[in-house]
Amino acid sequence: MTDLEEKSRAVWRGARHASVGLEVGVAVAIGAGIGWWLDGRYGWAPWGLMVGTLVGVGAGIKALVRVVHEVNRESAEDDRRAEAQAAEARRQPHEGDDGP
């Protein structure tokens, strides 16, 4: 993988992970909105809003945990890739070495 490909991959990975904040906020807002609608529709105030908000928070936490697992998996893959490259570099003779 070239240096440019690695940088591009890192930028896209960072952007994907940075969006989790927006995802959490939208999940909470949708849950609260549905709860607010249920309150108005069925007269459940304030229970619909509270339950909807909690469901939204739960969905946001689930999204956050998913991203943390992705980051950990990608980090482990990067570590394995770097280890393999280092091992390959150790096996290849250096320039100017005549050997034993």
Backbone bond lengths (Angstrom), bond angles and torsions (degrees), N, CA, C in turn:
res aa  C-N    CA-C-N  psi(-1)  N-CA   C-N-CA  omega(-1)  CA-C   N-CA-C  phi
1 M - - - 1.441 - - 1.532 107.52 -
2 T 1.330 115.53 132.20 1.456 119.42 -178.25 1.519 110.57 -77.31
3 D 1.314 114.35 166.69 1.462 120.17 -179.91 1.524 111.07 -62.35
4 L 1.326 117.13 -40.02 1.463 121.39 179.37 1.524 111.00 -64.48
5 E 1.320 117.36 -41.07 1.466 120.96 177.96 1.523 110.71 -63.53
6 E 1.331 117.06 -41.16 1.463 120.56 178.92 1.518 111.28 -63.94
7 K 1.341 117.02 -42.55 1.463 120.04 178.90 1.520 111.28 -65.31
8 S 1.329 116.48 -42.16 1.464 120.98 179.11 1.529 110.30 -62.29
9 R 1.314 115.66 -42.95 1.467 120.28 179.27 1.526 110.74 -62.79
10 A 1.317 116.96 -41.15 1.459 120.68 179.78 1.529 111.50 -65.46
11 V 1.328 117.21 -38.99 1.464 120.63 179.52 1.529 110.17 -65.04
12 W 1.324 117.81 -46.75 1.462 120.88 -179.78 1.517 111.22 -65.30
13 R 1.318 116.99 -37.81 1.459 120.60 178.12 1.530 110.10 -64.04
14 G 1.313 116.76 -43.72 1.461 120.42 178.32 1.514 112.41 -63.24
15 A 1.319 117.09 -41.35 1.464 120.71 179.30 1.529 110.67 -64.93
16 R 1.313 116.42 -40.76 1.459 120.47 179.36 1.525 110.76 -63.28
17 H 1.318 116.97 -40.74 1.455 120.09 -179.03 1.527 111.89 -76.87
18 A 1.305 117.18 -29.30 1.467 120.21 179.90 1.521 111.22 -68.72
19 S 1.309 117.69 -24.27 1.460 120.76 -177.93 1.522 112.85 -74.21
20 V 1.323 118.64 -7.23 1.459 120.07 -178.13 1.527 110.97 -64.13
21 G 1.305 118.78 -31.09 1.462 120.57 177.05 1.513 111.59 -62.40
22 L 1.311 116.09 -43.73 1.460 121.02 176.52 1.528 110.25 -64.02
23 E 1.303 116.76 -41.07 1.464 121.17 -179.81 1.528 111.14 -62.02
24 V 1.325 117.20 -41.75 1.465 121.09 178.31 1.524 110.06 -64.08
25 G 1.327 116.82 -46.56 1.460 120.35 -179.65 1.512 112.87 -61.51
26 V 1.327 116.83 -42.25 1.466 120.95 179.43 1.529 110.19 -66.51
27 A 1.310 118.24 -39.83 1.467 121.01 179.43 1.521 110.84 -61.83
28 V 1.328 116.92 -44.29 1.463 120.50 178.83 1.528 110.19 -65.21
29 A 1.324 117.32 -42.95 1.465 120.80 -179.07 1.530 111.09 -64.44
30 I 1.313 117.78 -42.05 1.467 120.39 178.92 1.531 110.50 -65.12
31 G 1.325 116.73 -45.07 1.463 119.77 178.20 1.521 111.91 -60.54
32 A 1.334 116.84 -43.87 1.463 120.50 178.90 1.530 110.76 -66.21
33 G 1.330 116.52 -38.97 1.469 119.96 179.27 1.518 112.28 -64.05
34 I 1.319 116.74 -42.84 1.468 120.06 177.75 1.528 109.75 -65.39
35 G 1.321 116.95 -41.61 1.464 120.02 177.62 1.517 112.26 -62.69
36 W 1.315 116.70 -41.12 1.469 121.15 177.99 1.525 110.65 -63.44
37 W 1.343 115.95 -41.88 1.461 120.52 177.96 1.525 110.55 -62.33
38 L 1.344 116.82 -43.77 1.464 120.73 178.74 1.528 111.11 -62.46
39 D 1.329 116.74 -38.61 1.466 120.31 176.62 1.524 110.89 -58.68
40 G 1.310 116.35 -46.57 1.458 120.36 -179.16 1.524 112.58 -69.85
41 R 1.305 116.34 -38.26 1.468 121.35 -176.03 1.526 111.82 -73.25
42 Y 1.324 117.09 -43.37 1.463 120.90 -173.21 1.531 113.91 -113.30
43 G 1.311 118.41 -0.15 1.465 121.88 178.09 1.524 113.45 69.71
44 W 1.306 116.69 34.81 1.464 121.02 -177.63 1.527 113.50 -90.08
45 A 1.312 118.29 6.67 1.462 121.79 -172.86 1.523 111.06 -49.61
46 P 1.277 120.02 138.64 1.462 130.70 -5.30 1.522 113.15 -94.54
47 W 1.342 117.64 11.37 1.460 120.90 -170.96 1.525 113.48 -66.78
48 G 1.298 117.55 -38.72 1.465 119.56 179.48 1.515 111.74 -61.09
49 L 1.340 116.02 -45.05 1.468 120.66 178.96 1.518 111.35 -63.43
50 M 1.322 116.47 -43.41 1.472 119.44 -178.56 1.535 111.32 -66.04
51 V 1.327 116.36 -46.19 1.464 119.64 -179.20 1.532 110.05 -66.89
52 G 1.333 116.86 -42.75 1.463 120.15 178.28 1.524 112.13 -60.42
53 T 1.321 116.00 -41.68 1.464 120.02 178.79 1.528 110.60 -64.82
54 L 1.337 116.84 -42.31 1.468 119.87 178.68 1.520 111.82 -64.67
55 V 1.331 116.96 -38.90 1.468 119.93 176.54 1.534 109.44 -63.55
56 G 1.338 116.64 -41.04 1.463 120.44 177.31 1.522 112.13 -63.09
57 V 1.315 116.90 -41.23 1.466 120.71 177.45 1.530 109.83 -63.45
58 G 1.332 116.50 -41.93 1.463 120.09 177.47 1.523 111.72 -60.48
59 A 1.333 116.11 -42.65 1.472 119.42 178.22 1.524 110.47 -65.19
60 G 1.321 117.31 -37.30 1.464 120.81 177.40 1.518 112.26 -65.39
61 I 1.318 116.52 -41.30 1.465 120.38 178.08 1.524 110.16 -64.99
62 K 1.333 116.63 -39.58 1.467 120.06 177.69 1.526 110.44 -60.87
63 A 1.334 117.31 -41.96 1.469 121.00 178.35 1.524 110.62 -63.67
64 L 1.326 116.53 -40.89 1.460 120.73 179.33 1.524 111.23 -63.90
65 V 1.317 117.25 -43.68 1.469 121.20 178.92 1.530 110.10 -63.36
66 R 1.336 116.91 -40.09 1.465 120.77 178.43 1.530 110.78 -59.90
67 V 1.325 116.85 -43.70 1.464 120.44 -179.38 1.535 110.52 -67.38
68 V 1.317 117.37 -38.90 1.466 120.07 178.07 1.529 110.21 -62.02
69 H 1.332 117.31 -41.22 1.468 120.40 177.36 1.529 110.96 -64.48
70 E 1.327 117.07 -40.34 1.474 120.27 177.81 1.522 110.92 -62.34
71 V 1.331 116.18 -44.33 1.468 120.35 -179.40 1.528 109.76 -62.44
72 N 1.321 117.03 -44.45 1.462 120.07 179.80 1.526 111.47 -63.09
73 R 1.338 117.10 -42.64 1.464 120.66 179.26 1.528 110.80 -64.18
74 E 1.333 117.04 -45.07 1.464 120.46 -179.99 1.520 111.37 -65.63
75 S 1.319 116.79 -35.98 1.457 120.46 177.89 1.530 110.45 -65.10
76 A 1.322 116.50 -42.18 1.462 120.07 178.45 1.531 110.39 -64.37
77 E 1.341 116.39 -40.16 1.470 119.61 178.19 1.527 110.85 -64.23
78 D 1.329 116.55 -41.41 1.465 120.43 177.98 1.522 111.00 -63.08
79 D 1.337 116.46 -40.50 1.465 120.19 178.39 1.525 110.99 -63.55
80 R 1.341 116.63 -42.94 1.467 119.53 178.51 1.525 110.93 -64.48
81 R 1.337 116.46 -40.59 1.467 120.39 179.70 1.532 110.40 -64.25
82 A 1.326 116.91 -43.60 1.466 120.60 179.77 1.529 110.73 -65.25
83 E 1.324 116.83 -39.05 1.460 120.73 178.36 1.526 110.69 -64.17
84 A 1.331 116.80 -41.35 1.466 120.81 178.83 1.521 110.67 -65.21
85 Q 1.324 117.13 -40.70 1.464 120.07 178.53 1.521 110.98 -65.82
86 A 1.324 117.08 -39.32 1.462 120.26 178.96 1.528 110.67 -66.25
87 A 1.323 116.23 -40.48 1.465 119.74 178.94 1.527 110.39 -65.11
88 E 1.323 116.85 -39.63 1.463 121.00 178.05 1.527 110.72 -65.08
89 A 1.314 116.61 -39.88 1.473 120.67 179.39 1.529 110.83 -65.57
90 R 1.337 117.06 -35.79 1.467 120.26 178.50 1.523 111.41 -68.88
91 R 1.326 117.62 -31.72 1.463 121.18 -179.03 1.511 112.95 -75.86
92 Q 1.316 117.86 -28.69 1.458 120.77 -176.79 1.521 109.46 -81.19
93 P 1.346 117.38 137.95 1.473 119.97 179.11 1.528 110.34 -68.01
94 H 1.302 114.77 148.29 1.472 120.72 178.09 1.515 110.31 -80.94
95 E 1.316 116.10 154.60 1.471 120.18 177.03 1.530 109.78 -62.77
96 G 1.269 116.17 137.69 1.453 120.72 177.73 1.506 113.74 88.67
97 D 1.328 117.36 -10.67 1.453 120.20 176.96 1.527 109.39 -78.35
98 D 1.316 115.89 127.98 1.458 119.95 178.26 1.506 111.48 -89.67
99 G 1.295 115.35 -7.05 1.467 119.23 -178.94 1.510 110.11 91.80
100 P 1.319 115.63 -176.71 1.482 119.65 -177.16 1.483 114.06 -73.87
